[in-house]
Amino acid sequence: MQKNIIITGASRGIGRELAKIHLQNGNNVFAISRNEEKLKELKQFENNSEFRFLALDLADFKSLDQIGEQISDWSRVDVLYNNAGFLVNKPVSEITEKDIDNSISVNYKAPFRMIQLLLDKMDSESHIVNITTMGAVQGSVKFPGLAAYSSSKSGIITLTELLAEEFDENQPKINCVALGAVQTEMLEEAFPGYKAPVTATEMAEYLYNFGLKGHHFQNGKTIQLSVSTP
């Protein structure tokens, strides 16, 4: 059965590959990112599926209200991937207030608002997948320079646990996936020159299956996917 999928951060890396796989497998995809030109390229992967997109800055909280209008004709949302991330890689002494604000806005506030906006279109068979980083998991290896990024990403781990308790049996299941090293543009920004053991396509294939099936087995959990954390 054809599914309706929403993916943030879909113009590059894992989000782009995830959108491609869903489209190629016949699912409708609504992709969100700042980069309109990159989003438009995804239309070529339609396969008896429908691609639509919205170019906006997830750091602009009010702009997220446009999302409901874009899918007003969808009776339901099957999977929401809160995949977008804002990376700051600086020593703590150089991190600005704007860096902190953007990190919190994109990495925590935007996923929170996305869930609020879409909840009425989701039911017990829907799945919210929050993407975080191993650096946000308590007790994991931490790296200098990523204080703003990892700490802001940690919020959606707790949010996932809280909402799994708050939602009733007619509301969606929700899980969080903490990623280790995956070969993406963001990894290159965080760890220049490092080569990850997992490609963006490989991780997208995992998330494709997890988004469609994982909620039948887990709820309120953080899945740690890490062959390597640099």
FENKABEL-V161233 format. One record per residue. N is the residue number from 0. RES is the residue in three letters. OMEGA is omega in degrees with one decimal (none if undefined). Layout:
N_RES_OMEGA / N_RES_OMEGA
//
This chain:
0_MET_-178.8 / 1_GLN_-178.1 / 2_LYS_174.4 / 3_ASN_-170.1 / 4_ILE_174.4 / 5_ILE_-177.4 / 6_ILE_171.6 / 7_THR_-177.7 / 8_GLY_-170.2 / 9_ALA_-175.7 / 10_SER_-179.4 / 11_ARG_172.8 / 12_GLY_-176.4 / 13_ILE_-178.9 / 14_GLY_178.5 / 15_ARG_-179.9 / 16_GLU_179.2 / 17_LEU_177.2 / 18_ALA_179.1 / 19_LYS_-176.8 / 20_ILE_179.7 / 21_HIS_179.5 / 22_LEU_-178.6 / 23_GLN_179.2 / 24_ASN_171.3 / 25_GLY_179.1 / 26_ASN_175.8 / 27_ASN_-176.1 / 28_VAL_170.0 / 29_PHE_-173.5 / 30_ALA_-176.9 / 31_ILE_177.7 / 32_SER_175.7 / 33_ARG_-169.9 / 34_ASN_-175.6 / 35_GLU_-177.3 / 36_GLU_178.8 / 37_LYS_178.1 / 38_LEU_-178.6 / 39_LYS_-178.1 / 40_GLU_-176.0 / 41_LEU_-178.1 / 42_LYS_-177.7 / 43_GLN_-176.9 / 44_PHE_176.6 / 45_GLU_-179.8 / 46_ASN_-170.2 / 47_ASN_-179.9 / 48_SER_179.3 / 49_GLU_176.6 / 50_PHE_171.4 / 51_ARG_-175.0 / 52_PHE_175.5 / 53_LEU_177.6 / 54_ALA_176.5 / 55_LEU_178.2 / 56_ASP_-178.3 / 57_LEU_177.9 / 58_ALA_178.3 / 59_ASP_-171.2 / 60_PHE_-177.3 / 61_LYS_-177.2 / 62_SER_-179.9 / 63_LEU_179.8 / 64_ASP_178.1 / 65_GLN_-170.9 / 66_ILE_-179.6 / 67_GLY_-179.9 / 68_GLU_-175.2 / 69_GLN_-178.6 / 70_ILE_-177.9 / 71_SER_-179.8 / 72_ASP_176.2 / 73_TRP_177.6 / 74_SER_-178.4 / 75_ARG_170.4 / 76_VAL_-178.1 / 77_ASP_179.7 / 78_VAL_170.2 / 79_LEU_173.5 / 80_TYR_172.4 / 81_ASN_-169.6 / 82_ASN_-172.9 / 83_ALA_176.8 / 84_GLY_175.5 / 85_PHE_-175.1 / 86_LEU_167.9 / 87_VAL_177.8 / 88_ASN_-176.6 / 89_LYS_169.5 / 90_PRO_-175.4 / 91_VAL_-178.8 / 92_SER_-177.8 / 93_GLU_-178.3 / 94_ILE_-176.8 / 95_THR_176.1 / 96_GLU_178.7 / 97_LYS_176.6 / 98_ASP_-179.0 / 99_ILE_-178.8 / 100_ASP_-179.7 / 101_ASN_178.9 / 102_SER_-179.8 / 103_ILE_-177.0 / 104_SER_-176.5 / 105_VAL_-171.2 / 106_ASN_-179.8 / 107_TYR_-175.3 / 108_LYS_-178.8 / 109_ALA_175.8 / 110_PRO_178.3 / 111_PHE_-177.9 / 112_ARG_177.4 / 113_MET_179.7 / 114_ILE_178.3 / 115_GLN_-174.8 / 116_LEU_-171.7 / 117_LEU_-172.4 / 118_LEU_-178.4 / 119_ASP_178.9 / 120_LYS_-177.5 / 121_MET_178.4 / 122_ASP_-174.1 / 123_SER_178.5 / 124_GLU_178.1 / 125_SER_-175.4 / 126_HIS_172.4 / 127_ILE_179.7 / 128_VAL_177.7 / 129_ASN_-179.6 / 130_ILE_177.3 / 131_THR_-176.6 / 132_THR_176.1 / 133_MET_178.3 / 134_GLY_178.3 / 135_ALA_-178.0 / 136_VAL_-179.1 / 137_GLN_178.7 / 138_GLY_179.2 / 139_SER_176.4 / 140_VAL_179.0 / 141_LYS_-175.5 / 142_PHE_177.5 / 143_PRO_176.3 / 144_GLY_-173.6 / 145_LEU_-176.8 / 146_ALA_-177.9 / 147_ALA_-176.9 / 148_TYR_-173.9 / 149_SER_-178.3 / 150_SER_177.9 / 151_SER_177.5 / 152_LYS_-178.6 / 153_SER_-177.0 / 154_GLY_-176.5 / 155_ILE_172.4 / 156_ILE_178.1 / 157_THR_177.7 / 158_LEU_178.5 / 159_THR_-179.6 / 160_GLU_-178.4 / 161_LEU_-176.4 / 162_LEU_175.1 / 163_ALA_177.2 / 164_GLU_-176.1 / 165_GLU_-177.0 / 166_PHE_177.6 / 167_ASP_-173.0 / 168_GLU_178.3 / 169_ASN_-177.8 / 170_GLN_-171.8 / 171_PRO_167.4 / 172_LYS_-177.6 / 173_ILE_177.5 / 174_ASN_-179.2 / 175_CYS_177.7 / 176_VAL_179.1 / 177_ALA_-174.5 / 178_LEU_167.8 / 179_GLY_-176.2 / 180_ALA_175.2 / 181_VAL_-174.5 / 182_GLN_179.8 / 183_THR_176.1 / 184_GLU_-179.5 / 185_MET_177.1 / 186_LEU_179.8 / 187_GLU_177.9 / 188_GLU_-177.8 / 189_ALA_-176.2 / 190_PHE_-176.0 / 191_PRO_176.8 / 192_GLY_-179.2 / 193_TYR_177.9 / 194_LYS_-177.2 / 195_ALA_179.5 / 196_PRO_-177.2 / 197_VAL_178.4 / 198_THR_177.5 / 199_ALA_179.5 / 200_THR_179.1 / 201_GLU_179.5 / 202_MET_178.2 / 203_ALA_178.0 / 204_GLU_176.2 / 205_TYR_-176.2 / 206_LEU_174.7 / 207_TYR_-179.3 / 208_ASN_-179.1 / 209_PHE_179.6 / 210_GLY_-177.3 / 211_LEU_-171.3 / 212_LYS_-171.2 / 213_GLY_-177.5 / 214_HIS_175.2 / 215_HIS_-175.1 / 216_PHE_-175.5 / 217_GLN_175.5 / 218_ASN_179.4 / 219_GLY_-175.2 / 220_LYS_171.6 / 221_THR_-179.1 / 222_ILE_-179.1 / 223_GLN_-179.5 / 224_LEU_-173.2 / 225_SER_168.2 / 226_VAL_-178.0 / 227_SER_164.4 / 228_THR_-164.2 / 229_PRO_none
//
